[in-house]
Amino acid sequence: MKKIVAALSIALPGLLIYAFDLFGHQGDLAAPVALRLTAAQLMLSGLTPYVDFWDWSQPVNYWLCQFPYVTNGALEGIPYYIPPELSFKVMLFGLTLLSIALTIRVLDIGAKNLPEESPVKAQAEGLYVPLLTGFIAALFCTRFEAGVLQQIFMLTLMPWLTMRWLTYQGASFAGKADIYLGTRTALLAGLLLGLGLILDLPHLPVLIVLEIFFALAYGCRRFKFDGSVFSSSLVCLVDLIYLHGLPLSMNKAFWQWAMPIRMRQYTRFDASISAYVASPDRRDALYMMALALVVALLLQVKQDFLRPLIALTALGLALYVGEGDGLTGSLVVALWGTSFIVSICAWQLLRSIKWINNNSINNAMVLPAVAIALVALIFTNSLNRDRDVARQGPTVFKEQAKTDIFDIVNNFSKTGDSVIVLCDYPMPIYPLLFDLDRQPGSYLLWSRPLRVLNAINHFNAMTPALSEFEKFLYNRLESDISRAQSPIILIAKNSIAGIVEKSDLKKTLDAAYERTGECYYCSINKEPAEYCGFEQAFDIYRRRAR
Amino acid sequence: MKAAKISIGLAFAVFFLYRMVLWWIHPLRTWADQSVYLAMSQLLLMGKTPYLDFFDFNPPLIIYLNTVPWLIAGLCNWPITYAFIVFVYLLTALSLWLCWLVFDRFKETSEYKYRWFILFALLAFTQAHQSDFGQREHIFVLLFVPYVILRCFVYDDSGRPSAIHPKISRSLSIGIGILAGLGVCIKPHFLEVIVAFEIVWQLCRRNFKLLLNSECLSVYATIVLYLAHFALLPRAALDVLFKEALPIYTNGVGGYASSIICGFTLDSAFFTPLYGLVAMLVVSSALVRRSNWIPPLCALVLISFVIYLQAGTVWTYRMLPMQAFLDLLLGLDLGIICYVLLDSLPEKAPDAIKFVCPYLLLLGVCAYGYREASAYINDIKGTNKFSLSALGYNGTNPEDDLDSVFYTILKHTNKQDKVVLMGPAVLPGYPAILQAGRLPGSRYLHGMILPMLHYCREHALGKKFDDMERQVVKNYGEDILKNKPRLVFISDEFIKPQIENYEFIPTYLKDYDSLGSLHQVKYEVFKLRDSQLAQGAWTVDKRRQLVLKILMDTLTVEQAAAQSGLPVERVKEWVKRADEAIGAALTDNPGGGETELRSMVLETMEKSHRQEQEIIELKKEVTTLRTLNMGAGKSR
C-alpha cells in the first residue's frame, strides 16, 4: 500500500496536469467515444443495438457507456446535472488511476517474490519510476484519443503485462491457500484484462500473441495458471455466453449484419483514402516507434521488461495496419508501447550518468516527480499548440468561403432535433451531434455499411445474410428519410453521395428534401480533428416546407 | 555426414534453379523500371552521355551495372530481357557464394550452424519476386548482404571474451566491401542502411577500430571513387543532374505520393511484409538473448521500414530491402528455434532428426520445384505464342506477356526505327520499346518529368518550374524533329492536356498521322508519314544497291529486308519493279518496253477477272451450303 501511495505521489503532479487538461476542455471527446455514448443513450431510450441503430461496437461498450447517464438518473433528487461527457471522463480517469495503482501493486508483489538470485530482481525494482513516467507520457501522447478502445485496452493490459512478465521471471501471484484463485491482485488484474479483451475483436489475438511471446522468450514450462488467467477467462466466457444469448433479432443483427462489416475492415482497403491528404500522416509517430524499438533492442540486456514492450509495440503496428484507416486512434497501442519504451530507456540512460545515484531514483520522490511534471507540462504545451492549429482549420476554410458543417447543424436544427448525416467515417458526425445535443436521425449512426455493401455488390460477393441486411438497411433509410423528421440531411460527397444517387433513396430524398448547397468538415487533418477521405464536403438537404 | 551435405547442397541447387523454367518460357518478360535502365545502358554502350543524351532522375551507377546484361546478351545471342534475368541470377549466386565463404571462415561460432537457414531464406527472397525482380533495391540487397554477414561475424567475434579471430583473406574482405560500396551507391538513401547498421553494432561493441577493417575501407573507397567519377562527367550533364533532375524530383515526386496507410494496406504486396515485420519483431524480441546478431538485423529491418516511409510512394520495390532483411532475420530466428527444439528433445532424437532432415529437405524442395515448374509450363499450354524470330531470336514467348503497345510498335516500325512514348509513368513505354528491340526517339525515355513539373508548378513558388516545363516540352519536340521517331505515343489523360498549352502536336507532329487511340492504355498513336521515311533514308542509289544484291543472288529478299530494316513487301516491290524494268529494257520487241508493259497489264487484268469469277463461284457455294445447313437444323 505504501508503495502505491508513494507511486501516486510521484505521479501526482503529472496526473493533476493531465486531469486539468482532461476536465478543463469540453466538447473534445474522440469521435468513437461520442458515438458510443450516443448509442448508449439510444439504448437507454429503449432502442435495440444493431436492430434499431447500427454500429459495429461490441455490446459491452454500450453497457459501459450507459454509466454516465445512469449516474444522472441516480442523482435525480439532487438538483445537479453531470454532463455525460464529464461523467465519462471521470470514469476514464478513475480507470487510469486504477491501472496505475494496480501496476505498481503488481510490481511491488512481484519484485518482492522474485528469487534473490534472479538477475531481473534489480531490474524489476528499478521499474517504478519509468513505468509511472511511461503512463504519463502515454496518456498525454494519446490525449486526443482519450477513451478510445485501444486506450482502454492498454489501461487494462498494463497491470496484466507487468504481472505476466514477473510470473515468467519466477515471481508467484498464487495465494498460499489456493493456487487456482491466487491473490486478489492477480484476480483483479485478470478482471480488468478481461474487460479490455471483450471491448473489441482484435484485443484477444493481441493477448494470444503476447502469451506466445512469453512462452518463446522464457520457456513454456514457466507458464502459470494464476488468478489473472482464471478471472480474465471468466470474463471472456461470460461475454461469449451473453453474445450467444442475445435476443433473437439482436443476435442475428449482431452476428450477421454488424460483425461481417467489421471483419471486412481487416480485408478490404478503402481506395478513397489512397491520396496523400486523404488520411492522417503519422510518420512522426512511426519514426519514433522505429527508433524506440532499436534502442529497446540494445538496452534490453539491462532492462528485460523492454522485451515484452517491443512485442506489444509491434502488435500495435499490426493493429494500425489492420484497421486500415490511418487514424491516430488506431495507433494508440503502438504509441503506448513507444511511450513506455522511451520512458524506460530514458531512465536507463539517466542511471548511467554517475552523479545520479541509482538508488536515489527509486527512494527519492522529488526528482522523479519533477521529471514527470516537466514531461506533463511539455506535452500540455504541445497539446495546446495542436488545438490552436486545429482552430485555424475552420478559418482557412472560411477564407475559401466554405461553410463549416458545425454552422449548418447549429443553424438549421434545434437542441433535441434529429439530424441525419450519412458519412462512412464517424469523425464529421461525432462529437458534433453529441456536443450540440442533436439525435442521430437514421438507423445508421455512421454509414460504413453503405460503402461496404456497395463494394460487395461490385465484386459480386454478396451473401444471403448481407443481402437481407442491405434490403433492411435501405428500407429503414427510406423510412427515416420519408418521415422527414430531420430538418436537415447531410450526405458525404466523396463516398456516400454517389451510392445514394444510384439507389432508390434519391427519389425519396428529393421528394421530402431539397438540396440547398454544400458544407465541409473543416479540418487540416491533424489531431484533434482527423478525417479520412479526399475532400470532406457534404451535400446539404433541407426539409421541404409541408 | 557427407551424404547429408550433398543432399542439402542439391536441395539448394534445385531451389536456385527451378525458377529458371519460368524465365526460359517467358524470355521477354520484364518490367518497367528494370527495362528502362537496360535501355539507358544500351545508349551508354552506344556512346551516349547520361543526362545529356538521355535523361533520368537517378544517379548513374545502375546504368553502368546494367551494361553487363548487354554483354551477356551479345555473347549468347539472347534477348536482353532474358540476359538480364541471367545476370541477376549470377549476382544472386555470387552473393550467396560470398556469404557461404564468410560462414566457412567462422565455423567455430554459434551462428555457423544457422548458415543453411539464412542462405535458404536469402534465396527465397530472390525467388519470391517477379515484378520487382532485378529492381535497384534487389540489386542493392544482393550486393550488400555478404557485407552484413561478414560484419556480423566480425563484430560478434570482437565481443567474445575468447575471440576466435579467424583469418579472412584480404581479397575476400575487399571484394565484399567493394560490392557493398557499389550497392550503397545505387541510391543515396542506401547509405542510411549501412550507417544505421554500423552504429548499432558500434553501440553493442564500442570498437571503433573495426571501422578500419579492409571491408570498410573498401566501402569508403568505392563511395569516394564513385563520387569522384562525377568529375569526369561533362559539366552540362552535371548541370542537368543537379540543377534539373534533382530539384524536379525533390519537388515533384509528391505528385505520386499516397497516404501512409495506403502504403501499408493497398493490397497483400504491402500488408504481408508489414505483418511479417510485426511477427519478426515479436519473435526476435523473444529470441534476442540467443544471438547477438538480432539487434543489428532488426535495426536493418527498421531503417528499411523508415526509408519506405520517407519515400511516401506506394511502390512495392521500395519494400524490398525491408523484406530482404526480414528474410535474413527469419532464417536466423528459424534456425534458433529449430536448434532450441532439438536441444529440448531426448538424447538420441536430435541426431536422428539431423540425419533425416537433409533428405526430407531434398525431397521437399524437389517436389516443390517440380510442382512449380509444372505449373509454369501448364499455365502456357494452349496459349498463343509470339515467335521471337520477328526479333531475330530463337524460341517463343506467350503472347499475353506482351501488351498492345508492343504489338503496335512491331506492326508499324522496323528494327532501326525509334519510338517516343510520352506518359506519366515508365509503363507502358518500357518494357514494350525494349522488348520490341527499338531505340528511344527522345532523351526522355519516359514522361514522368512532365507530371512532376506540373506538380512543381502548382506547389512551388517562382517561375523556375514554368521555364523548366517549357524547356522540357521544347526538348521533346526538338528530339522528335531531329530523330524522326516512327511512332509517338501520347497519353490522352495525363500528358495531352499539359502539352496542348504549348501547341505541341501542331508544332512538332506536323509530319505525323494519327492512328487513333490505343484504348487499352489510353494513348493516342502518331505515325511518321512514309514519304518522310523514304525521302530521308532511301535514295534511288541506295535502293539500286540493295536490289542489285538480290538480283545477283548475294542476298535473299528476307535477308535484305532484315539488314535494311525495311518491310519485306517494300523490298519485294522494289525487286519486282527493277526486274520488270530490266526485262522491258532488254526485250527486242520493236514497241519497246511500253508495249511489253501494256501486254503485261492486259494479262494481269485477265488474271484478275478470272480470280474474281472464282471468288463469285465460291461465294455461291457458301450460300448453298448455309441454306442446306439451316434446312437440316429446322428438320431436327
Interface residues (C-beta under 8 A of the other chain):
Chain A: V209 I212 F213 F214 L216 A217 F269 I273 S274 A275 Y276 V277 A278 S279 D281 R282 R283 L286 Y287 A290 L293 V294 L297 L298 Q300 V301 R307 P308 I310 A311 T313 A314 L315 L317 A318 Y320 V321 G324 D325 G326
Chain B: A196 V200 L203 C204 G254 A257 S258 S259 I260 I261 C262 F264 T265 L266 D267 F271 L274 Y275 L277 V278 L281 V282 V283 S284 S285 A286 L287 V288 R289 I294 P295 C298 A299 L302 I303 F305 V306 L309 Q310 G312 V314 I337
